[in-house]
Amino acid sequence: AEEVKIGFLVKQAEEPWFQTEWAFAEKAGKEHGFTVIKIAVPDGEKTLSAIDSLAANGAKGFVICPPDVSLGPAIVAKAKVNGLKVMAVDDRFVDAKGNFMEDVPYLGMAAFEVGQKQGAAMAAEAKKRGWDWKDTYAVINTFNELDTGKKRTDGSIKSLEEAGIPKDHILTAALKTLDVPGSMDATNSALVKLPSGAKNLIIGGMNDNTVLGGVRATESAGFKAANVIGIGINGTDAIGELKKADSGFFGSMLPSPHIEGYNTALAMYEWVTTGKEPAKYTAMDEVTLITRANFQEELTKIGLWK
C-alpha cells in the first residue's frame, strides 16, 4: 500500500502549544502508520501555497490552525481544487459574514466549560484557605469582543456565583489590551471600587496574561500573596511566574494540546483512508490545574516543560 500523508499546518510554529500538537500528531502517525507533513503558516499567502505544496507531495488531507479565521473560505476553496480534505483545530473558520463555517470539522477548547473549571478551582482554593465570602471579592478581567474570551469569563463567573460568592462581590473590569499591562490597568480600575473591608481577592481572566497583570495590580495595592488567588488559562504563559517562590498567581488551567494533536491527526487519517468524516464540532474541556506543586511534572508529561 502507498504511504498515507497528511498535512498539519499551524499559525505560530515557534509556540510551545503548536510544537506539542505537532509532536503528538507525529506520534499518532508512528503508531498508526501515516506520515505527517508539518508546515508553518504565519500568513494567508503561506497558507495557500502550503496547500498546493501538500497536494504536490501526495498528501490526502490536512489539519490546520489558521493564521486568520477569515481565511476559511479561501482555505476550503484551495483544498477543494487540490482534492484535499480539511479539518480545523483550535481556531474555527468563519465565512465572509463572520459566521462559523459549521460544515468544516473542528476540534477546539470548550471555552465556557473551561471557564467554569477555572472559577470552580478559584473557589475551591478560597475554601481551602478558609476565606469568608463576606470579605472576599473577585475581579474578573473581561474582553467581551472576543467570543471565546467572553465564554471563558462567563463560565468562571457562573462557577463563582454557584460557590456562594455574593453577586455584588464579583467585579468585572473591561480590558483594552490582552497583555500584562492591559490587565494591570483593568484590575486597578476595579480595585479602587472595593470597600475598605475587602480582605481577600480572586483574580480571573480569559488567559494567563490577563490574570498575571491583575495579580501585579494587587501587589501594588498592598495585598499579600496569601490573600490573593489568581488562576489563568493556558499554562504555558505561566511557567515563569510559577517558578517564583510565591505570588498571588496560584496556578493555571492547562489544556490538552497533546490530545488535540494526536486526535485530529488520527481523525484526518481515518477520514482519508476509510471515508469516516470527523464530527463537525469536538469540544475539548480536558484541563489540568497546574500550581507550584505540580507544574513541572504536568508540563514535562506533555513536552511543554522548558
C-alpha positions as CSV (number, residue, x, y, z in Angstrom):
1,A,0.0,0.0,0.0
2,E,1.2,3.5,-0.7
3,E,2.3,5.7,2.2
4,V,-0.5,7.9,3.5
5,K,0.5,11.5,4.1
6,I,-1.5,14.3,5.8
7,G,-0.5,17.9,6.5
8,F,-0.6,19.6,9.9
9,L,-0.4,23.4,9.4
10,V,-0.1,25.8,12.3
11,K,-0.1,29.6,12.6
12,Q,2.7,30.0,15.2
13,A,5.2,27.2,14.8
14,E,7.5,28.7,17.5
15,E,4.9,28.5,20.2
16,P,5.2,25.5,22.6
17,W,1.5,24.8,22.2
18,F,1.9,24.1,18.5
19,Q,5.2,22.2,19.0
20,T,3.3,19.9,21.2
21,E,0.4,19.4,18.8
22,W,3.0,18.6,16.1
23,A,4.9,16.1,18.3
24,F,1.7,14.2,19.2
25,A,0.4,14.3,15.6
26,E,3.7,12.6,14.6
27,K,3.2,10.1,17.5
28,A,-0.2,9.2,16.0
29,G,1.4,8.8,12.6
30,K,4.1,6.4,14.0
31,E,1.5,4.4,15.9
32,H,-1.0,4.1,13.0
33,G,1.3,4.1,10.0
34,F,1.0,7.5,8.3
35,T,3.3,10.5,7.6
36,V,2.7,14.0,9.0
37,I,3.9,16.9,6.9
38,K,4.4,19.9,9.2
39,I,4.2,23.4,7.8
40,A,4.3,26.8,9.5
41,V,1.7,29.1,8.0
42,P,2.1,32.6,9.6
43,D,0.1,34.4,7.0
44,G,-2.5,33.9,4.2
45,E,-0.1,33.7,1.3
46,K,2.0,31.0,3.0
47,T,-1.2,29.1,4.0
48,L,-2.5,28.9,0.4
49,S,0.9,27.9,-1.0
50,A,1.3,25.3,1.7
51,I,-1.9,23.6,0.5
52,D,-0.6,23.5,-3.1
53,S,2.7,22.0,-1.8
54,L,0.8,19.3,0.2
55,A,-1.0,18.3,-2.9
56,A,2.2,18.2,-4.9
57,N,3.7,15.9,-2.2
58,G,0.8,13.5,-2.4
59,A,-1.0,14.4,0.9
60,K,-4.7,13.5,1.0
61,G,-5.8,16.0,3.6
62,F,-4.7,18.4,6.3
63,V,-5.4,19.7,9.8
64,I,-4.9,23.5,10.3
65,C,-4.9,26.2,12.9
66,P,-5.2,29.2,10.5
67,P,-3.3,32.5,11.0
68,D,-6.6,34.2,10.4
69,V,-10.0,32.6,10.8
70,S,-11.5,34.7,8.0
71,L,-9.2,32.8,5.6
72,G,-11.7,29.9,6.0
73,P,-13.4,30.2,2.6
74,A,-10.1,30.6,0.7
75,I,-8.6,27.6,2.5
76,V,-11.7,25.4,1.8
77,A,-11.7,26.5,-1.9
78,K,-7.9,25.8,-2.3
79,A,-8.3,22.4,-0.6
80,K,-11.2,21.6,-3.0
81,V,-9.2,22.5,-6.1
82,N,-6.5,20.2,-4.9
83,G,-8.8,17.4,-3.8
84,L,-7.7,17.6,-0.1
85,K,-9.8,17.1,3.0
86,V,-9.6,19.8,5.6
87,M,-10.1,19.9,9.4
88,A,-9.6,22.9,11.7
89,V,-8.1,22.8,15.2
90,D,-8.1,25.5,17.9
91,D,-9.4,28.4,15.8
92,R,-12.6,27.8,13.9
93,F,-13.1,29.1,10.3
94,V,-15.5,32.0,9.7
95,D,-17.2,32.9,6.4
96,A,-17.5,36.3,4.8
97,K,-20.4,37.2,7.1
98,G,-18.4,36.3,10.2
99,N,-20.3,33.2,10.9
100,F,-18.6,29.9,11.9
101,M,-18.2,27.6,8.9
102,E,-20.0,24.7,10.6
103,D,-19.6,22.3,7.6
104,V,-15.8,22.1,8.3
105,P,-14.9,19.6,11.0
106,Y,-13.4,21.4,14.0
107,L,-11.8,20.5,17.3
108,G,-11.2,23.2,19.9
109,M,-11.4,24.2,23.5
110,A,-14.8,24.3,25.1
111,A,-14.5,27.9,26.3
112,F,-17.5,28.1,28.7
113,E,-16.7,24.7,30.3
114,V,-13.1,25.5,30.8
115,G,-14.0,28.9,32.3
116,Q,-16.4,27.0,34.7
117,K,-13.5,24.8,35.8
118,Q,-11.3,27.9,36.3
119,G,-13.9,29.5,38.5
120,A,-14.5,26.3,40.5
121,A,-10.8,25.9,41.1
122,M,-10.5,29.5,42.4
123,A,-13.5,28.9,44.8
124,A,-12.0,25.6,46.0
125,E,-8.7,27.2,46.8
126,A,-10.5,30.0,48.7
127,K,-12.4,27.5,50.8
128,K,-9.2,25.6,51.4
129,R,-7.7,28.8,52.7
130,G,-10.7,29.3,55.0
131,W,-11.8,32.6,53.3
132,D,-15.1,34.1,54.4
133,W,-17.1,35.3,51.4
134,K,-18.1,38.4,53.4
135,D,-14.7,39.9,53.0
136,T,-13.7,38.2,49.7
137,Y,-14.1,39.9,46.3
138,A,-13.4,38.7,42.8
139,V,-12.1,40.9,39.9
140,I,-12.6,39.3,36.5
141,N,-10.8,40.9,33.6
142,T,-13.1,40.6,30.6
143,F,-12.7,41.1,26.9
144,N,-16.2,40.6,25.5
145,E,-15.2,41.5,21.9
146,L,-13.7,38.0,21.6
147,D,-16.4,35.3,21.8
148,T,-14.1,32.6,23.3
149,G,-12.8,35.2,25.8
150,K,-16.4,36.1,26.9
151,K,-17.4,32.5,27.2
152,R,-14.5,31.7,29.4
153,T,-15.1,34.6,31.8
154,D,-18.9,34.0,31.8
155,G,-18.2,30.4,32.8
156,S,-15.8,31.4,35.5
157,I,-18.3,33.9,37.0
158,K,-21.1,31.3,36.9
159,S,-18.9,28.9,39.0
160,L,-18.0,31.6,41.5
161,E,-21.7,32.5,42.0
162,E,-22.6,28.8,42.4
163,A,-19.8,28.5,45.0
164,G,-21.7,31.2,47.1
165,I,-19.8,34.4,46.4
166,P,-22.3,37.2,46.6
167,K,-23.0,38.7,43.1
168,D,-22.1,42.2,44.2
169,H,-18.7,40.9,45.3
170,I,-17.8,39.9,41.7
171,L,-16.5,42.9,39.7
172,T,-15.8,42.8,36.0
173,A,-13.1,45.0,34.5
174,A,-13.0,45.5,30.7
175,L,-9.6,45.0,29.1
176,K,-8.4,47.4,26.5
177,T,-5.5,45.1,25.6
178,L,-4.9,41.4,26.2
179,D,-1.4,41.7,27.8
180,V,0.0,42.1,31.3
181,P,0.0,46.0,31.3
182,G,-3.6,45.9,30.0
183,S,-4.8,43.6,32.7
184,M,-2.9,45.7,35.4
185,D,-4.9,48.7,34.2
186,A,-8.2,46.9,34.2
187,T,-7.7,45.4,37.6
188,N,-6.5,48.8,39.0
189,S,-9.8,50.4,37.8
190,A,-11.7,47.8,39.8
191,L,-9.6,47.8,43.0
192,V,-10.4,51.5,43.6
193,K,-14.1,50.5,43.8
194,L,-13.6,47.9,46.6
195,P,-14.9,48.7,50.1
196,S,-12.3,49.1,52.8
197,G,-13.4,45.7,54.3
198,A,-12.1,43.8,51.3
199,K,-9.5,41.4,52.7
200,N,-9.2,38.6,50.1
201,L,-9.2,38.8,46.3
202,I,-9.8,36.3,43.5
203,I,-8.4,37.4,40.1
204,G,-9.7,35.9,36.9
205,G,-9.4,36.4,33.1
206,M,-9.5,34.6,29.8
207,N,-5.8,33.5,29.8
208,D,-2.6,33.7,31.8
209,N,-1.6,37.2,30.9
210,T,-5.0,38.8,31.8
211,V,-4.6,37.3,35.2
212,L,-0.8,37.9,35.7
213,G,-1.4,41.7,35.3
214,G,-4.3,41.6,37.7
215,V,-2.1,39.9,40.3
216,R,0.6,42.6,39.7
217,A,-2.0,45.2,40.4
218,T,-2.9,43.6,43.7
219,E,0.7,43.6,44.8
220,S,1.0,47.4,44.1
221,A,-2.2,47.9,46.1
222,G,-0.6,46.2,49.1
223,F,-2.3,42.8,49.1
224,K,-0.1,39.9,50.2
225,A,0.1,36.7,48.2
226,A,-1.7,34.7,50.9
227,N,-4.8,37.0,50.3
228,V,-4.9,36.7,46.5
229,I,-5.9,33.8,44.3
230,G,-5.3,34.3,40.6
231,I,-5.8,31.3,38.2
232,G,-5.1,31.7,34.5
233,I,-5.9,29.5,31.5
234,N,-3.2,28.2,29.1
235,G,-0.4,27.2,31.4
236,T,2.4,27.9,29.0
237,D,2.5,31.6,29.8
238,A,2.5,31.0,33.5
239,I,5.8,29.0,33.7
240,G,8.0,31.9,34.6
241,E,5.6,33.0,37.3
242,L,5.2,29.6,38.8
243,K,9.0,29.3,39.1
244,K,8.9,32.2,41.5
245,A,8.7,31.3,45.2
246,D,5.3,32.6,45.9
247,S,2.8,35.1,44.5
248,G,-0.9,35.7,44.3
249,F,-0.8,33.9,40.9
250,F,-1.8,30.4,42.2
251,G,-2.0,28.4,39.0
252,S,-3.4,27.9,35.6
253,M,-5.8,25.6,33.8
254,L,-3.6,23.7,31.4
255,P,-5.5,22.5,28.3
256,S,-4.5,19.4,26.2
257,P,-2.5,20.2,23.1
258,H,-1.1,16.7,23.1
259,I,-4.6,15.2,22.9
260,E,-5.6,17.7,20.3
261,G,-2.6,17.0,18.0
262,Y,-3.0,13.2,18.3
263,N,-6.7,13.1,17.9
264,T,-7.0,15.5,14.9
265,A,-4.2,13.8,13.0
266,L,-5.7,10.3,13.6
267,A,-9.2,11.6,12.7
268,M,-7.8,13.0,9.4
269,Y,-6.0,9.7,8.7
270,E,-9.2,7.7,9.2
271,W,-11.2,10.2,7.1
272,V,-8.8,9.9,4.1
273,T,-8.4,6.1,4.4
274,T,-11.9,4.9,5.4
275,G,-14.1,7.9,4.4
276,K,-15.3,8.2,8.0
277,E,-15.7,12.0,8.4
278,P,-14.8,13.6,11.8
279,A,-17.5,15.2,13.9
280,K,-18.4,18.7,12.8
281,Y,-17.6,20.0,16.3
282,T,-15.5,18.3,19.0
283,A,-15.3,20.4,22.3
284,M,-12.3,19.8,24.4
285,D,-12.7,20.5,28.1
286,E,-9.9,18.4,29.5
287,V,-7.8,20.8,31.6
288,T,-5.4,20.2,34.5
289,L,-4.9,22.8,37.3
290,I,-1.2,23.3,37.4
291,T,0.3,25.0,40.5
292,R,3.7,25.4,42.1
293,A,3.2,21.9,43.5
294,N,2.8,20.0,40.2
295,F,3.5,22.3,37.2
296,Q,6.9,20.9,36.3
297,E,5.7,17.3,36.3
298,E,2.5,18.1,34.4
299,L,4.3,20.1,31.7
300,T,7.1,17.6,31.3
301,K,4.5,14.8,30.7
302,I,3.3,16.6,27.5
303,G,6.6,18.1,26.4
304,L,5.9,21.7,27.4
305,W,8.4,22.0,30.2
306,K,11.3,24.3,29.5
